[in-house]
Amino acid sequence: MVENIHPKQVWQAMLDDPAARLVDVRTDAEWTYVGLPDLTEAGKQTVLIPWQIFPAMAVNGDFVGQMAEAGLTPSHKLYFLCRSGVRSLAAAAAAEAAGYSAVFNVLDGFEGPPDGDGHRGRVAGWKADGLAWRQR
């Protein structure tokens, strides 16, 4: 079963654990227009592998293969991130089923749920927690 981890704990893992990797499973459009976690301080880069392919949003049939191509191995501790924590949970479960044993879901994702005005990034998630991020 995939464990949900708070974004601040994920950030600390990026800083402290050489085996920790952040896998952003959002779409290229989201990376470009919404932003990306910035792991520069941790000396790492976010691994970008879409769980679904924009615009049709079909599941990426080569997701696990692309993980291997990106250099991710079962010895890594993998933290999966999407907009709100739903797609990343599915991606983490697929990775776990493929033999990656240390997989985690980033609770509330990059933007979290919408606030009362329908805007994301203010209530919970990576951005709302004030963690480092940048525009692509």
C-alpha positions in Angstrom: 0.0 0.0 0.0 1.3 3.4 -1.0 1.8 5.8 1.9 0.9 9.5 1.7 3.7 11.9 2.8 3.3 15.6 3.6 5.1 17.9 1.1 7.3 19.3 3.9 8.5 15.8 4.8 9.2 15.1 1.1 11.3 18.3 0.9 13.3 17.2 4.0 13.8 13.8 2.4 15.2 15.5 -0.8 17.6 17.4 1.4 18.7 14.5 3.7 18.4 11.3 1.7 20.7 10.7 -1.3 18.4 7.9 -2.5 15.3 10.1 -2.5 13.9 11.2 -5.9 10.8 13.3 -6.7 8.9 12.1 -9.7 6.4 14.7 -11.1 3.7 12.8 -13.1 1.8 15.8 -14.3 1.6 16.7 -18.0 4.0 18.8 -20.0 1.3 21.6 -20.1 1.2 21.6 -16.3 5.0 21.7 -16.0 5.2 24.6 -18.4 2.3 26.8 -17.2 1.8 25.9 -13.5 5.4 25.4 -12.5 7.8 22.8 -11.1 9.3 21.9 -7.7 12.7 23.4 -7.5 15.2 21.0 -5.9 18.3 23.1 -6.6 19.0 23.5 -2.8 19.0 19.7 -2.5 21.3 19.3 -5.5 18.7 17.3 -7.4 16.3 17.7 -10.3 12.7 16.7 -10.4 12.2 13.7 -12.6 9.4 14.5 -15.2 7.4 11.5 -16.4 3.7 12.0 -17.3 1.3 9.5 -15.9 -1.2 10.6 -18.5 -0.6 12.1 -22.0 -2.1 15.5 -22.7 -4.5 16.3 -24.3 -6.3 13.0 -24.5 -5.2 12.1 -20.9 -4.7 8.4 -21.8 -2.5 6.6 -19.3 1.1 6.5 -20.4 1.6 2.9 -21.3 5.4 3.2 -21.0 5.4 4.9 -17.6 7.5 2.2 -15.9 9.8 1.9 -18.8 10.4 5.7 -18.8 11.2 5.4 -15.0 14.0 3.0 -15.9 15.2 5.2 -18.7 15.4 8.1 -16.3 17.7 6.1 -14.1 15.3 5.3 -11.4 16.0 1.9 -9.7 14.3 -0.1 -6.9 17.1 1.2 -4.6 15.7 4.7 -4.8 13.0 6.1 -2.5 10.5 7.5 -4.9 8.1 10.3 -4.1 5.3 10.8 -6.7 3.7 14.2 -7.2 0.8 15.5 -9.4 -1.6 18.4 -9.1 -3.6 17.1 -6.1 -2.4 13.6 -5.2 -4.7 11.4 -7.3 -2.7 10.7 -10.4 0.5 10.4 -8.4 -1.1 7.8 -6.2 -2.0 5.7 -9.3 1.6 6.2 -10.6 3.1 5.1 -7.3 0.9 2.0 -7.2 2.0 1.1 -10.7 5.7 1.6 -9.7 5.1 -0.6 -6.7 3.5 -3.3 -8.8 6.6 -3.2 -11.1 9.0 -3.9 -8.2 9.8 -0.5 -6.8 9.3 -1.0 -3.1 10.0 2.4 -1.6 7.2 4.5 -3.2 5.3 7.3 -1.6 2.6 9.7 -2.7 3.0 13.5 -2.1 -0.2 14.4 -0.1 -2.2 17.1 -1.8 0.3 17.3 -4.7 1.7 20.5 -6.2 -1.4 22.6 -6.0 -3.8 20.9 -3.6 -7.5 21.3 -3.5 -9.3 24.4 -4.7 -10.1 27.1 -2.1 -13.5 28.7 -1.6 -12.9 30.8 -4.8 -11.9 27.8 -6.9 -8.2 28.6 -6.9 -5.5 26.0 -6.3 -2.2 26.4 -4.6 -3.5 28.2 -1.6 -5.0 25.6 0.7 -2.5 22.7 0.8 0.2 21.1 -1.3 3.7 21.9 -2.3 3.0 25.5 -3.3 0.8 26.3 -0.4 3.4 25.0 2.0 5.9 27.6 0.7 8.3 25.0 -0.7 10.7 26.0 -3.5 9.3 26.0 -7.0 9.9 27.7 -10.3 8.3 28.4 -13.7 9.7 26.2 -16.5 
